[in-house]
Amino acid sequence: MSRGPRAAAVVLGAVLALVLAGCTGVGPGAEQDPPPTPQEIVTSAGTALTDAGSARVSVTLDGPTGPLQGGGPVRFDPLAADLTVALGTRGAQLRVLDDDAWLRFGGAEQWQPLSTGLLPIGALTGALHTTSGLREVTEQGPEDVDGVPALRYTGTVDLAAARDAAPGPAEATRLDELAGLVSPNPGFDAWLGAPGTADEGRLLQVRLAPAGTAAGAISLTFTEPGLPVDVTAP
């Protein structure tokens, strides 16, 4: 007689297991979501940075007249930046508010109005809107960025496709500026924070360059995502 309750308990346990498996989708024969593709991983990292709204950006541009280096806080939309730049052997400060920009050299007190078209500052944020144009993305493995553990991904970018998918005319214009620097179909390298670190999945650095040459390459490094950016007209 004692076997009856035990048998009932076994049956009840089996029924509960089946019910729970049906609710959670876990169990024999349950379909598992496929792991994200490398393209989806890089896209997610770029989206997360854009959603943060701002970051401290370091930029290096291998231009036809020599390298241009700079860095400072950047708000992505509406565009605002306060950068210290090195133009060849000259140091300068660059301040940008949407379509307005000002430049002053060295320790000069006077700011000079500058057409944003003369300095492709829009390419900085244009690089964050390239994800819809990513192609042939592959993971290359671990590689540190300034001592921070990261995973490196490579591929190409169809900037025309990215422009077609731009959320607005301002972003499309910035993608045009980027295409003018690195060609319509540049190669790219992207470094994302390594799994298990505080920077996991975060876009740490991206480099875009015309295929087969380093000329025109632009490298962007992002730190302090979401930092306050307070830029005023001089």
C-alpha positions in Angstrom: 0.0 0.0 0.0 2.9 2.3 0.6 3.9 2.2 -3.0 0.8 4.1 -4.1 1.8 7.5 -2.7 5.4 7.1 -4.0 4.1 6.3 -7.5 1.8 9.2 -7.4 4.6 11.5 -6.4 6.8 10.3 -9.2 4.0 10.9 -11.7 3.3 14.3 -10.3 7.0 15.2 -10.5 7.1 14.1 -14.1 4.1 16.2 -15.0 5.5 19.2 -13.2 8.8 18.8 -15.1 7.0 18.7 -18.4 4.9 21.8 -17.5 8.0 23.7 -16.5 9.8 22.7 -19.7 6.9 23.9 -21.7 6.8 27.2 -19.9 10.5 27.9 -20.2 11.3 26.3 -23.5 14.1 24.3 -21.8 14.1 20.5 -22.1 14.7 17.8 -24.6 13.9 18.9 -28.1 13.5 22.6 -27.1 14.8 25.1 -29.6 17.6 27.4 -28.4 18.1 30.9 -29.8 21.2 30.9 -32.1 24.2 32.8 -30.8 24.5 36.3 -32.2 26.6 36.7 -35.4 29.8 38.8 -35.4 27.8 41.4 -37.4 25.1 41.5 -34.7 27.7 41.8 -32.0 29.5 44.7 -33.6 26.1 46.4 -34.4 25.0 46.0 -30.8 28.2 47.6 -29.5 27.8 50.6 -31.8 24.2 51.0 -30.9 25.0 50.9 -27.2 27.6 53.7 -27.7 25.2 55.8 -29.7 22.5 55.3 -27.0 25.0 56.6 -24.4 24.7 59.9 -26.1 28.4 61.0 -25.7 31.9 59.9 -25.0 35.5 61.1 -24.8 36.8 60.6 -28.3 40.4 60.4 -29.5 40.8 60.6 -33.2 43.7 60.1 -35.6 43.3 61.0 -39.3 46.0 60.1 -41.8 45.3 63.0 -44.2 47.1 63.9 -47.5 49.0 66.7 -45.7 50.0 64.6 -42.7 48.4 63.2 -39.6 45.8 65.0 -37.6 45.3 64.0 -34.0 42.9 65.3 -31.4 40.6 64.4 -28.6 38.0 65.7 -26.2 34.4 65.3 -25.1 31.9 64.7 -27.9 28.0 64.7 -27.8 26.7 62.7 -30.7 23.3 64.3 -31.3 23.0 67.2 -31.6 26.7 67.3 -32.4 28.8 69.2 -29.9 32.6 68.8 -29.4 35.4 70.5 -27.5 38.6 69.1 -29.0 42.3 69.8 -28.6 43.9 69.0 -32.0 47.4 68.9 -33.4 47.6 70.1 -37.0 51.0 69.0 -38.1 53.3 70.9 -35.7 50.7 73.4 -34.6 48.3 72.9 -31.7 44.8 74.2 -31.8 41.4 74.1 -30.1 38.3 73.2 -32.0 34.8 73.8 -30.7 31.7 72.5 -32.6 28.0 73.1 -32.0 25.9 71.3 -34.7 26.6 73.2 -37.9 28.8 75.9 -36.3 32.5 75.5 -35.6 35.3 77.7 -34.2 39.1 77.3 -34.2 42.0 79.0 -32.4 45.7 78.2 -32.6 48.1 77.9 -29.7 47.4 80.3 -26.9 45.6 82.8 -29.1 42.5 84.5 -27.5 40.7 85.0 -30.7 38.4 82.3 -32.1 38.0 82.1 -35.8 34.7 80.9 -37.3 35.2 77.8 -39.4 33.0 76.1 -41.9 32.4 72.5 -40.8 32.8 71.5 -44.4 36.5 72.5 -44.3 37.1 70.1 -41.4 35.3 66.8 -41.5 34.3 66.8 -37.9 31.0 65.2 -38.8 32.9 62.0 -39.8 33.4 61.4 -36.1 29.8 60.8 -35.4 29.2 59.5 -39.0 31.3 56.5 -38.0 28.7 55.5 -35.4 26.0 55.2 -38.1 27.8 52.7 -40.3 26.4 49.5 -38.7 23.7 49.0 -41.3 26.4 48.9 -43.9 28.6 46.3 -42.2 29.6 43.4 -44.4 31.7 40.2 -44.1 32.3 40.7 -40.3 34.6 38.2 -38.7 36.0 37.8 -35.2 39.8 37.9 -35.1 40.5 37.2 -31.4 41.8 39.0 -28.4 43.8 42.1 -28.7 44.2 44.9 -26.1 43.3 48.5 -26.6 45.5 50.8 -24.4 45.8 47.9 -21.9 42.1 47.1 -21.9 41.3 43.5 -22.9 39.3 43.5 -26.1 38.1 41.3 -29.0 39.0 42.5 -32.5 36.6 42.2 -35.4 37.2 43.0 -39.1 35.1 43.5 -42.2 34.0 46.1 -44.7 31.5 48.9 -44.8 29.1 49.8 -47.6 28.7 53.5 -46.8 26.1 53.9 -49.5 23.9 51.3 -47.8 24.5 53.0 -44.4 23.5 56.3 -45.9 20.3 54.9 -47.2 19.5 53.7 -43.7 20.5 56.9 -42.0 17.9 58.1 -39.4 17.9 61.7 -40.8 19.6 64.1 -43.2 22.2 65.2 -40.6 23.4 61.7 -40.2 23.4 61.2 -44.0 25.6 64.3 -44.4 28.1 63.0 -41.8 28.3 59.7 -43.6 29.0 61.6 -46.8 31.9 63.3 -45.0 33.2 59.9 -43.9 33.0 58.5 -47.4 35.0 61.5 -48.6 37.8 60.5 -46.3 37.9 56.7 -46.5 36.1 55.8 -49.8 32.6 54.4 -50.2 33.7 50.9 -49.2 36.4 51.0 -46.6 37.7 48.1 -44.5 37.2 48.3 -40.8 38.6 47.1 -37.6 36.6 47.3 -34.4 37.7 46.5 -30.9 35.0 45.5 -28.3 35.5 45.1 -24.6 36.3 41.4 -23.8 33.7 39.1 -22.1 33.9 39.2 -18.3 35.3 42.7 -18.1 33.6 46.0 -17.1 33.8 47.0 -20.8 32.2 43.8 -22.1 30.5 44.4 -25.5 31.4 48.1 -25.5 32.9 49.7 -28.6 36.4 50.7 -27.5 37.9 51.6 -30.9 37.2 51.6 -34.6 39.4 52.1 -37.6 38.2 52.7 -41.1 40.6 52.8 -44.1 40.4 52.6 -47.9 41.2 49.1 -49.1 44.9 48.4 -49.7 46.3 51.6 -48.3 46.7 53.4 -44.9 46.3 56.9 -46.5 43.0 58.4 -45.4 42.6 56.0 -42.5 40.6 57.3 -39.5 40.9 55.8 -36.0 38.5 56.6 -33.2 38.8 55.6 -29.6 35.9 55.9 -27.2 36.1 56.2 -23.4 33.8 57.5 -20.7 30.5 56.8 -22.5 27.7 59.1 -21.3 29.9 61.8 -19.8 28.4 65.3 -19.6 29.3 67.5 -22.5 28.8 71.2 -22.0 30.0 73.2 -25.0 29.2 76.9 -25.5 29.8 79.2 -28.4 33.0 81.3 -27.8 
